[in-house]
Amino acid sequence: MGKVYGYVRVSTQKQNIERQVRNILSENNDAVIVRETYTGKLLPRPEFKKLLKIIKPGDTIIFDSVSRMSRNADDGFQLYQDLYTQGVNLIFLNEHHIDTDTYKQELDNLISLEVRTGDGATDDLLKTILDAMNKYILKLAEKQIYLAFAQAQKEVDDLRRRTREGIETARRSGKQIGGHKPGVTMVIKKKEPVKKLIKKHSKNFCGTLKDKEVMAIINATPKLHISNNTYYKYKAELLNENN
C-alpha cells in the first residue's frame, strides 16, 4: 500500500494553516503533512515540487480543495492528468466528485463490447458508434475535473475584481479606506456580519486578501463601518476560535 500525503498551502506566513491540516487528518490520520507558504498562481511551488519528485505509483495526495493544488484551470487540469497517469491517487475534501477514484469509476463504465455480425460494414459502424460513446463518457469526466479547477480560478478572479470595485466605490463616496467613518458608532449587532466577511476574505482564513483590502470591503458595505482596532480585535477572536 502506498504512502499518504496531505498537502496544505497558504499564501503568507500569517495565515492559519491548521484548519487544512485538521481536515486532512480527519480524512486520514496517517497522512504525512507537507506544508507550503507560497502563492497559488504559479507552479511548481518549492515544497510541492519536492513532493512530486518523491511521489510513487500507488501513493495518495489529499488536498483540502482543488484551489490548494492549483488556482489556474489549465495548469491544474494538466497536473491532475499527469499524476493520474503516474498512478497517483488524488483526494479533494471539498470536491470528492473529482477524486481520481471517481475518475477511475467513470473509466470502468466505458463500454467494452465486441460485436461481430459477419458483415464488415455493419461491424465497422457499430465499432465507430461504441468508440464515440466511450469518448463522450471520458470527455464528460474530464470536463468535471477541468470545471472544478476553473471554478477555483474564477472565485479568485471575481474576488479581486469585487475588491477593486469596493475600494473604488468607497473612495468615490468619500469613505475612509481602512478606517471608520467619523461619527459612526459600532454596535454589537455588526459583530457577526463583520467577522463573517473577515473569515470569508482574509488570507488568514478562507480568502486571499490582505487586511487593508478586507477592511475596504467591510467599510464599503452599508452600516458596517469599523475602526482598525475593531477589525484586528475581531480577527484575533477568529484566530483563537480556529486554534
C-alpha positions as CSV (number, residue, x, y, z in Angstrom):
1,M,0.0,0.0,0.0
2,G,1.3,3.4,-0.9
3,K,2.1,6.4,1.3
4,V,-0.5,9.1,2.0
5,Y,0.5,12.7,1.9
6,G,-1.6,15.7,2.9
7,Y,-0.6,19.0,1.1
8,V,-1.6,22.2,2.7
9,R,-0.8,25.7,1.4
10,V,-1.2,29.3,2.4
11,S,0.0,32.5,0.7
12,T,1.7,34.1,3.7
13,Q,3.3,33.1,7.0
14,K,0.5,35.0,8.8
15,Q,-2.3,32.7,7.6
16,N,-3.7,30.0,9.8
17,I,-2.9,26.7,8.1
18,E,-4.2,24.4,10.8
19,R,-7.7,24.2,9.5
20,Q,-6.5,22.4,6.4
21,V,-4.3,20.2,8.5
22,R,-7.2,19.2,10.7
23,N,-9.4,18.4,7.8
24,I,-6.8,16.2,6.1
25,L,-6.0,14.3,9.3
26,S,-9.7,13.8,9.9
27,E,-9.8,12.0,6.5
28,N,-6.6,10.0,7.1
29,N,-4.7,10.4,10.4
30,D,-1.7,8.7,9.0
31,A,-1.2,11.3,6.3
32,V,2.3,12.9,6.1
33,I,1.6,16.7,6.1
34,V,3.5,18.8,3.6
35,R,3.3,22.5,4.4
36,E,3.8,25.3,1.9
37,T,3.8,29.1,2.2
38,Y,3.6,30.3,-1.4
39,T,1.4,31.9,-3.9
40,G,-1.2,29.7,-5.5
41,K,-0.9,31.1,-9.0
42,L,2.4,29.7,-10.1
43,L,3.7,26.1,-10.4
44,P,5.9,24.5,-9.3
45,R,5.9,25.5,-5.7
46,P,9.0,24.6,-3.7
47,E,7.6,22.0,-1.2
48,F,5.1,20.7,-3.7
49,K,7.9,20.3,-6.3
50,K,9.8,18.1,-3.7
51,L,6.6,16.1,-3.1
52,L,6.2,15.5,-6.8
53,K,9.8,14.2,-7.1
54,I,9.3,11.5,-4.3
55,I,5.7,10.5,-5.1
56,K,5.3,7.0,-6.4
57,P,2.6,5.0,-8.1
58,G,0.0,3.9,-5.5
59,D,0.7,6.9,-3.3
60,T,-2.0,9.3,-2.4
61,I,-2.1,13.1,-2.0
62,I,-5.0,14.7,-0.1
63,F,-5.9,18.3,-0.6
64,D,-8.4,20.4,1.3
65,S,-9.7,21.7,-2.0
66,V,-8.7,22.0,-5.7
67,S,-7.5,25.5,-5.0
68,R,-4.7,24.2,-2.8
69,M,-3.4,22.2,-5.8
70,S,-3.8,25.0,-8.3
71,R,-5.9,28.1,-8.9
72,N,-5.1,28.0,-12.6
73,A,-7.5,25.9,-14.6
74,D,-5.2,24.8,-17.3
75,D,-2.2,24.1,-15.0
76,G,-4.4,22.3,-12.5
77,F,-6.1,20.1,-15.1
78,Q,-2.8,19.2,-16.7
79,L,-1.2,18.3,-13.4
80,Y,-4.2,16.2,-12.5
81,Q,-3.8,14.2,-15.7
82,D,-0.1,13.8,-15.2
83,L,-0.4,12.5,-11.7
84,Y,-3.3,10.2,-12.7
85,T,-1.2,8.8,-15.5
86,Q,1.6,8.1,-13.0
87,G,-0.8,6.1,-10.8
88,V,-1.0,8.7,-8.0
89,N,-4.3,8.9,-6.2
90,L,-5.8,12.4,-5.6
91,I,-8.4,13.3,-3.0
92,F,-10.1,16.7,-2.7
93,L,-12.0,17.0,0.5
94,N,-14.3,19.8,-0.8
95,E,-14.7,18.3,-4.3
96,H,-14.9,14.5,-3.9
97,H,-16.6,14.2,-7.2
98,I,-13.3,14.7,-9.0
99,D,-11.2,12.3,-6.8
100,T,-9.2,10.0,-9.0
101,D,-11.2,7.1,-7.7
102,T,-14.3,8.7,-9.1
103,Y,-12.5,9.3,-12.4
104,K,-11.4,5.6,-12.5
105,Q,-15.1,4.6,-11.9
106,E,-16.0,6.6,-15.0
107,L,-13.4,4.9,-17.0
108,D,-14.6,1.5,-15.7
109,N,-18.0,2.4,-17.0
110,L,-16.7,2.6,-20.6
111,I,-18.5,0.2,-22.9
112,S,-16.4,-2.8,-23.7
113,L,-18.2,-4.8,-26.3
114,E,-17.0,-6.7,-29.4
115,V,-19.8,-7.1,-32.0
116,R,-19.4,-9.4,-35.0
117,T,-22.3,-9.6,-37.3
118,G,-20.4,-11.2,-40.1
119,D,-21.0,-8.0,-42.2
120,G,-17.9,-5.9,-42.3
121,A,-19.6,-2.6,-42.9
122,T,-22.1,-3.2,-40.0
123,D,-19.2,-4.2,-37.7
124,D,-17.3,-1.1,-38.6
125,L,-20.3,1.1,-38.0
126,L,-21.1,-0.5,-34.6
127,K,-17.4,-0.1,-33.6
128,T,-17.5,3.6,-34.6
129,I,-20.6,4.1,-32.5
130,L,-19.2,2.4,-29.4
131,D,-15.9,4.4,-29.7
132,A,-17.8,7.6,-30.0
133,M,-19.9,6.8,-26.9
134,N,-16.7,5.9,-24.9
135,K,-15.1,9.2,-25.9
136,Y,-18.2,11.1,-24.8
137,I,-18.2,9.4,-21.4
138,L,-14.5,10.2,-21.0
139,K,-14.9,13.8,-22.0
140,L,-17.7,14.3,-19.5
141,A,-15.5,13.0,-16.7
142,E,-12.6,15.2,-17.8
143,K,-14.9,18.2,-18.1
144,Q,-16.0,17.9,-14.5
145,I,-12.3,17.9,-13.4
146,Y,-11.5,20.9,-15.6
147,L,-14.6,22.8,-14.3
148,A,-13.5,22.3,-10.7
149,F,-10.2,24.0,-11.3
150,A,-11.8,26.7,-13.5
151,Q,-14.2,27.5,-10.6
152,A,-11.3,27.9,-8.2
153,Q,-9.7,30.3,-10.6
154,K,-12.9,32.2,-11.2
155,E,-13.5,32.7,-7.5
156,V,-10.1,34.3,-7.1
157,D,-10.5,36.5,-10.1
158,D,-14.0,37.5,-9.1
159,L,-12.9,38.3,-5.5
160,R,-10.1,40.5,-6.7
161,R,-12.5,42.3,-9.1
162,R,-15.1,42.9,-6.3
163,T,-12.3,44.1,-4.0
164,R,-11.1,46.7,-6.6
165,E,-14.7,47.8,-7.2
166,G,-15.4,48.0,-3.5
167,I,-12.3,50.2,-2.8
168,E,-13.2,52.4,-5.8
169,T,-16.8,52.8,-4.6
170,A,-15.7,53.6,-1.1
171,R,-13.3,56.3,-2.4
172,R,-15.9,57.8,-4.7
173,S,-18.4,58.1,-1.8
174,G,-15.8,59.8,0.4
175,K,-15.4,56.9,2.8
176,Q,-12.1,56.4,4.6
177,I,-10.3,53.3,3.4
178,G,-9.2,51.1,6.2
179,G,-10.7,53.2,8.9
180,H,-14.2,54.2,10.2
181,K,-16.5,56.9,9.2
182,P,-16.4,59.7,11.7
183,G,-19.5,59.8,13.9
184,V,-20.5,56.2,13.2
185,T,-20.7,54.2,16.4
186,M,-20.1,50.4,16.2
187,V,-22.9,48.5,17.6
188,I,-22.8,44.8,18.8
189,K,-25.1,43.6,16.0
190,K,-22.4,44.4,13.5
191,K,-20.0,42.0,15.1
192,E,-21.1,38.8,13.4
193,P,-21.5,40.2,9.9
194,V,-18.1,41.8,10.1
195,K,-16.5,38.6,11.4
196,K,-18.2,36.7,8.6
197,L,-16.6,39.0,6.0
198,I,-13.2,38.7,7.7
199,K,-13.5,34.9,7.6
200,K,-14.5,34.8,4.0
201,H,-12.0,37.2,2.5
202,S,-8.9,37.3,4.8
203,K,-5.8,35.4,3.9
204,N,-5.7,34.1,7.4
205,F,-8.9,32.1,6.8
206,C,-10.7,31.1,3.6
207,G,-9.8,34.1,1.4
208,T,-6.8,35.6,-0.4
209,L,-6.9,39.3,0.6
210,K,-4.7,41.5,2.8
211,D,-6.1,43.2,5.9
212,K,-6.4,46.6,4.1
213,E,-8.4,45.0,1.3
214,V,-10.7,43.2,3.7
215,M,-11.3,46.4,5.7
216,A,-12.1,48.2,2.4
217,I,-14.8,45.6,1.6
218,I,-16.3,45.9,5.2
219,N,-16.3,49.7,5.1
220,A,-17.9,49.7,1.6
221,T,-20.7,47.5,3.0
222,P,-23.7,49.6,4.2
223,K,-23.8,50.0,8.0
224,L,-20.6,48.1,8.6
225,H,-18.0,50.8,9.2
226,I,-15.4,49.8,11.7
227,S,-12.1,51.1,13.0
228,N,-8.7,49.4,12.5
229,N,-8.6,48.4,16.2
230,T,-12.1,46.8,15.9
231,Y,-11.0,44.9,12.8
232,Y,-7.9,43.4,14.4
233,K,-9.8,42.6,17.6
234,Y,-12.4,40.6,15.7
235,K,-9.7,39.0,13.6
236,A,-7.8,37.9,16.7
237,E,-11.0,36.4,18.1
238,L,-11.5,34.4,14.9
239,L,-7.9,33.1,15.0
240,N,-8.3,32.0,18.6
241,E,-11.5,30.2,17.6
242,N,-9.6,28.3,14.9
243,N,-6.8,27.1,17.2
